[in-house]
Amino acid sequence: MNLVQTPDYRETYANSVQVRVSVWDFQLIFGLASSESPEQVNIRNHDAVFLSPQQAKALWNVLGQNIAQYEQAFGTLKLEPQGQNFPSGSVN
């Protein structure tokens, strides 16, 4: 396998991911969540990636394997309880 980065390749940080699902694809919407107060969360979406259901499942498998390896090396990851300010289907 030869991996090549296209001229428009870029890296972006996201601390928010929203997932939308249709019969044909999964849409991952990446953004930055910030908060000026506990009652107000702002999410600025900056990228959307569409995946076939098969590719979404393959991503799920790869992420699961890598998270298990990370936790084995660095300890269990703990998720904060999801606040009511976040849209359903999102990970923040």
Stockholm file with secondary structure:
# STOCKHOLM 1.0

chainA/1-92         MNLVQTPDYRETYANSVQVRVSVWDFQLIFGLASSESPEQVNIRNHDAVFLSPQQAKALWNVLGQNIAQYEQAFGTLKLEPQGQNFPSGSVN
#=GR chainA/1-92 SS CCCCCCTTCCCCCCSEEEEEECSSCEEEEEEEEEEEETTEEEEEEEEEEEECHHHHHHHHHHHHHHHHHHHHHHCCCCCCCCCTTSCTTEEC
#=GC SS_cons        CCCCCCTTCCCCCCSEEEEEECSSCEEEEEEEEEEEETTEEEEEEEEEEEECHHHHHHHHHHHHHHHHHHHHHHCCCCCCCCCTTSCTTEEC
//
